């Protein structure tokens, strides 16, 4: 029997068919490819990046768009038991990751109650987080979705908490109607590219300081940005 993971549906079932409605048979392994492939490489790369930027075992950690736990299975083993939390829009993907990518020890360290399927970035688990990441989330959502994500994540971060997010960047002189030759990326459809200043705009209505990090070794060339939660 599949693990019971909470579903928060604020939009009345109006889910993005390109991502949210896919159902996965974990025996096929397609839940690994659906989150972008590079299963071992990207899980380890995220883990290394977070440790280099201060993740400690006692931190409470939020994984935005955690999918089938490509990085979550590693992060939840590094932080203290119960300190890893994850949200994703696709419920089936969460169940596949929890039931097939964690062993018994992993499931003891990561209670299923720490995971949630949410259609509008509801990350309120009743705790405050020290660090968070959204890897390959902003690359697949519109600018207003980014603004919503930043607002809701800011509500659950401690002052000084760090939220790292990746995005596909184009320089200021790239035309708005231009199509990136790499991966056929657009400004108006998935996969999205953004100007750096777009993320500053999206963060303006939430209490964040924004710092551009840039290249971090992603095989598809995404860039990293750091949001630091301001004091109330």
C-alpha positions in Angstrom: 0.0 0.0 0.0 1.4 3.4 -1.0 2.4 5.8 1.8 -0.1 8.4 2.7 1.2 11.9 2.0 -0.8 15.1 2.5 -2.3 17.0 -0.4 -3.0 20.7 -0.1 -5.3 21.8 -3.0 -5.9 25.5 -3.0 -6.8 26.0 -6.6 -9.7 23.5 -6.7 -7.9 20.8 -8.8 -6.7 23.2 -11.5 -3.3 21.7 -11.8 -0.6 22.1 -14.4 -1.0 19.1 -16.7 2.6 19.3 -17.8 3.8 18.3 -14.3 1.3 17.9 -11.6 -1.0 15.3 -13.1 1.6 12.7 -14.1 1.2 9.3 -12.3 4.2 7.1 -11.7 4.7 3.4 -11.5 7.9 3.3 -9.4 8.9 -0.1 -10.8 9.6 1.5 -14.1 12.1 4.1 -12.7 10.4 6.9 -14.6 10.1 9.0 -11.4 13.9 9.4 -11.6 14.0 10.6 -15.2 11.0 12.9 -14.8 12.9 15.1 -12.3 15.7 15.7 -14.9 17.8 12.6 -14.8 21.4 12.8 -13.6 20.1 11.0 -10.5 23.3 10.4 -8.6 25.2 13.4 -10.0 22.6 16.0 -9.2 21.7 14.6 -5.8 25.3 14.7 -4.7 25.9 18.1 -6.3 23.1 19.7 -4.4 24.3 18.1 -1.2 27.8 19.3 -1.7 26.6 22.9 -2.5 24.5 23.1 0.6 27.2 21.9 2.9 29.6 24.4 1.3 27.1 27.2 2.0 26.6 26.3 5.7 24.1 23.5 6.0 24.6 21.9 9.4 22.9 18.8 10.9 20.9 20.8 13.4 19.3 23.0 10.7 15.7 22.5 9.7 15.7 22.3 5.9 13.0 22.8 3.3 13.3 21.3 -0.2 10.9 23.2 -2.6 10.1 20.9 -5.5 11.7 17.9 -3.9 10.1 15.5 -6.4 11.1 11.9 -5.9 13.8 12.8 -3.4 16.8 12.9 -5.7 18.6 15.2 -3.2 16.2 14.6 -0.3 17.4 11.1 0.4 20.9 12.5 0.9 19.9 15.7 2.8 17.6 13.8 5.2 20.5 11.5 6.1 22.8 14.5 6.8 20.5 16.7 8.9 19.2 15.4 12.3 16.2 13.0 12.1 13.0 14.9 11.4 14.7 18.0 10.2 14.2 17.6 6.4 10.9 18.7 4.9 9.8 18.7 1.3 7.0 20.0 -0.9 6.1 19.3 -4.5 3.1 19.8 -6.8 3.0 16.1 -7.9 1.7 13.8 -5.3 2.5 10.6 -7.2 6.1 11.7 -7.5 6.4 12.2 -3.7 5.0 8.7 -3.0 7.3 7.1 -5.5 10.3 8.7 -3.9 9.3 7.9 -0.4 8.4 4.3 -1.0 11.2 3.4 -3.4 14.1 5.7 -2.8 14.3 5.5 1.0 15.1 2.4 3.0 13.7 1.7 6.4 16.3 3.8 8.1 15.6 6.7 5.7 11.9 6.6 6.4 12.6 6.7 10.2 14.7 9.8 9.6 12.1 11.4 7.3 8.5 10.9 8.5 6.0 11.0 5.7 4.3 13.9 7.6 7.3 16.0 6.6 6.3 15.8 3.0 3.3 17.6 1.2 1.8 17.8 -2.2 0.9 21.5 -2.6 -0.4 23.4 -5.7 0.6 26.9 -4.4 3.9 26.4 -2.4 2.2 25.9 1.0 5.3 25.2 3.1 3.8 25.9 6.6 4.6 22.7 8.6 4.4 24.6 11.9 8.2 25.0 12.0 10.7 27.7 10.9 13.5 26.7 8.5 17.2 27.7 8.5 17.8 26.8 4.9 15.9 25.9 1.8 16.5 25.1 -1.9 14.4 25.2 -5.1 16.5 23.3 -7.7 15.0 23.3 -11.2 11.8 24.9 -10.0 12.1 28.5 -11.3 13.3 27.1 -14.6 9.8 25.6 -15.1 7.4 28.2 -13.7 6.3 31.7 -14.7 7.5 34.9 -13.0 4.4 35.3 -10.9 4.8 31.7 -9.7 8.3 32.7 -8.6 6.9 35.7 -6.7 4.3 33.5 -5.0 7.0 31.0 -4.0 9.3 33.7 -2.6 6.4 35.1 -0.6 5.3 31.8 0.9 8.8 30.5 1.7 9.7 33.8 3.4 6.8 33.2 5.9 8.5 30.0 7.1 12.2 31.0 7.3 14.0 32.2 10.3 15.6 35.7 10.1 18.9 35.2 8.3 17.8 31.9 6.8 19.1 31.1 3.3 16.9 30.1 0.3 18.8 29.0 -2.7 17.2 28.8 -6.2 18.3 28.0 -9.7 17.2 29.6 -12.9 18.1 29.9 -16.6 19.7 33.3 -17.2 20.0 35.5 -20.2 22.0 38.7 -20.3 20.4 42.2 -20.4 21.0 42.6 -24.1 19.2 39.4 -25.0 16.0 40.3 -26.8 12.7 39.6 -25.0 11.4 37.7 -27.9 14.6 35.7 -28.2 14.7 31.9 -28.0 17.7 30.5 -26.2 19.5 28.1 -28.5 20.4 25.9 -25.5 17.4 23.7 -24.7 14.9 25.9 -26.6 14.1 28.2 -23.7 11.6 31.0 -23.8 10.6 34.0 -21.7 6.9 33.0 -21.9 6.8 29.2 -21.8 8.4 26.2 -20.2 11.4 26.0 -20.1 11.7 29.6 -19.0 14.7 31.9 -19.1 15.0 35.1 -17.0 17.0 38.3 -16.7 18.8 38.6 -13.3 16.8 41.6 -12.5 13.5 39.6 -12.9 14.3 37.7 -9.7 15.0 41.0 -7.8 11.5 42.1 -9.0 9.9 38.9 -7.8 11.5 39.3 -4.4 10.5 42.9 -3.9 7.2 42.2 -2.1 8.8 39.8 0.3 11.4 40.3 3.0 14.5 39.1 1.1 18.0 40.3 0.4 19.1 38.9 -3.0 22.6 37.8 -3.9 23.6 36.4 -7.3 25.9 33.4 -7.1 25.9 32.3 -10.7 27.5 29.1 -12.0 27.5 26.2 -9.7 28.2 23.3 -12.0 24.8 22.3 -13.2 25.0 20.2 -16.4 22.3 22.3 -18.1 23.9 25.6 -17.2 21.4 26.9 -14.6 22.6 29.7 -12.3 22.2 30.0 -8.6 20.8 32.9 -6.6 20.7 33.3 -2.8 17.8 34.9 -0.9 18.4 35.8 2.7 15.5 36.3 5.0 15.5 39.8 6.5 14.7 40.4 10.1 11.0 41.2 10.7 
